[in-house]
Amino acid sequence: MELLDIRNISLNWEINVKDFKALSERAILIISSFDQKFILKKKGSLEQFESELKLLKHLENNKFPTQFPLYNKFGDLIVNYQNANYCIYNYINGETFSATETLQNSMIPKLLGETIATLNKAMVSINLANEFQQKDLYHMVYGYAINEIVKVDCSKKLLKVYQQLEDDIKKVVESLQKQLIHRDSHIHNIVFKDGSLSGVIDFDIAEINVNLFDLCYCSTSVLSEVFSKESLRGNWIKFVGDLVIGYNLYNPLSFSEIKSIWYVMLCIQTIFMSYFVNNKEIYEINKEMFLWIYKNRKNIENTILMSVR
């Protein structure tokens, strides 16, 4: 997006934009002429936006810190510009931890685990089942992701792994509690300041899915950032244990949920593989991650079990 477009949108909020930085395909950091920071976001449909607002209000009522869109000069929270919807949020002051930091300081994964647990507890109580998409993790993997993978990968080894896992994954998914989840709970969406939570951001793709998804997504997202450094992979397993410690203190996990973590990680990794089937380099890295998690089941599960004793 060009600076002129950003300025045209931001004037609806009476913000004069001096500078900007693209954070993602949908999010832009804007800096006003008074050096104030805001986040400009491209949104989906108005219906999706209304659902997100209800969720954010629920979290606000539960005293869970997050971002809420700002009203513009017309009293609206969203504007349409060139056939796309946009809103502006206040910038949350604080910092996000890097993947390497999370592996070097055991307090960070515990903070992350506590945050995700508290968020899950707040979201499980919201009655918006008809407002958000309901996803079946087993179907996402065996009804879609693997079908995409086999179009580009003829690996008999990989297919055999999926065949061996199928019955167990189906049982695990059926047994797990379903609830509204964040769905994008990587470390860069969790902001801290001076060791305290400033807020969780980006609820754009919230959905109803298995309750362990956010915890496992945080785990695999960290692994993806450090996987190329073989020396850090072992540290990641300890990170998972510390993450579960933090989570379990605030939202206790049952034994069956603890035993399901490894399976949910593999499901999430499979979804990522399918997403990158058209990018050979990234696909191969994600495939290697999947096989590494699969191979290290004993280490991962033992570390998790030790962490909750």
C-alpha positions, -999 to +999 in steps of 0.1 A: +000+000+000+013+035-009+017+063+016-010+083-001-036+055+005-025+051+041-029+089+046-064+089+030-076+061+052-061+075+084-076+109+079-110+093+087-095+091+123-080+126+120-045+111+120-019+128+099+006+101+089+043+110+089+057+075+083+047+039+082+061+003+083+044-028+069+042-055+096+024-081+075+001-083+045-028-069+066-011-048+093+008-015+090+024+005+118+017+041+112+034+071+129+015+104+132+029+139+128+029+140+166+050+107+168+020+087+180+019+050+169-012+032+156-019+000+138-038+001+105-054-032+096-072-045+066-102-066+077-124-092+061-162-089+058-183-067+080-198-098+095-164-112+105-155-078+120-187-077+141-179-111+155-144-101+163-158-070+182-181-092+203-151-113+212-129-083+221-157-068+242-160-102+260-123-102+267-124-066+279-152-075+303-131-103+316-102-079+322-080-096+296-057-071+279-060-068+241-064-042+213-098-026+205-104-006+173-107+032+176-138+051+166-132+075+138-145+111+134-178+097+120-184+075+150-176+043+131-150+016+138-143+007+102-141+024+068-143+011+033-115+023+010-112+010-026-135-020-019-116-031+013-124-026+049-099-010+073-098-001+110-072+015+133-060+003+167-040+020+194-004+007+194+003-016+224+035-004+241+058-033+250+079-059+232+076-094+219+102-120+227+123-135+200+123-173+196+159-175+207+151-156+239+123-180+247+148-209+247+173-191+268+151-179+297+128-204+313+106-176+327+095-166+292+078-198+282+061-199+316+048-164+310+036-174+275+019-205+289+002-185+316-010-160+290-024-187+266-041-205+296-057-173+308-069-164+273-083-199+267-102-197+300-117-163+291-126-176+256-142-208+267-169-189+285-181-169+255-213-180+239-206-172+202-207-206+186-227-193+157-204-163+151-172-182+143-162-210+120-161-244+135-132-265+124-126-302+127-088-308+132-089-344+120-107-333+088-083-304+083-055-329+082-069-360+066-097-344+045-076-316+031-039-311+041-026-346+033-045-345+000-026-313-009+008-327+003+006-359-019+001-338-050+037-327-047+054-353-024+055-390-033+074-400-001+063-435+009+079-429+043+057-398+049+025-415+037+032-445+060+036-422+090+002-406+082-014-440+078+000-451+112-012-419+129-047-417+114-067-438+139-050-422+169-054-386+156-091-392+150-096-405+185-076-377+200-095-350+181-128-365+191-118-367+228-106-331+231-128-303+243-137-278+215-138-241+222-132-207+207-095-202+202-072-174+191-058-196+163-027-174+157-010-175+191+026-172+180+051-153+202+048-121+181+012-117+189+018-117+227+032-083+239+049-078+273+063-048+292+086-052+322+077-088+326+039-082+326+014-088+298+005-057+278-019-075+255-026-103+230-033-090+195-047-103+161-079-121+167-088-120+130-088-157+124-103-169+157-123-201+153-138-230+172-113-259+174-096-282+199-087-265+231-050-274+229-045-257+195-032-224+208-007-240+232+006-263+205+006-235+178+028-214+201+052-244+204+056-252+167+058-215+158+089-211+180+104-243+166+100-230+130+121-200+138+150-219+154+149-252+135+177-244+112+200-242+142+204-279+153+219-269+186+187-252+196+163-280+188+170-298+221+164-265+240+130-263+222+119-295+239+127-280+273+108-248+261+077-270+255+080-284+290+082-249+306+054-236+284+032-265+297+042-257+333+029-221+328-002-232+311-011-260+336-008-237+366-036-215+353-057-239+333-049-274+345-046-301+318-060-336+322-037-366+316-054-373+283-049-337+272-012-339+281-009-371+260-026-354+231-001-325+228+023-344+205-005-353+182-019-318+179+016-305+172+019-329+143-015-319+130-006-282+130+027-290+113+009-309+086-014-279+080+017-257+075+032-282+051+000-281+030+000-243+031+035-242+016+032-270-010+039-244-038+071-232-021+095-262-023+121-247+001+097-238+029+077-270+023+109-291+028+118-273+060+083-279+074+084-315+064+117-319+081+102-303+112+072-327+111+095-358+109+117-344+136+088-339+160+075-374+151+109-390+157+113-372+191+080-383+205+095-400+236+117-370+245+088-345+240+063-365+259+086-374+288+096-337+291+059-326+292+050-353+317+079-344+340+068-307+338+034-314+353+044-337+381 
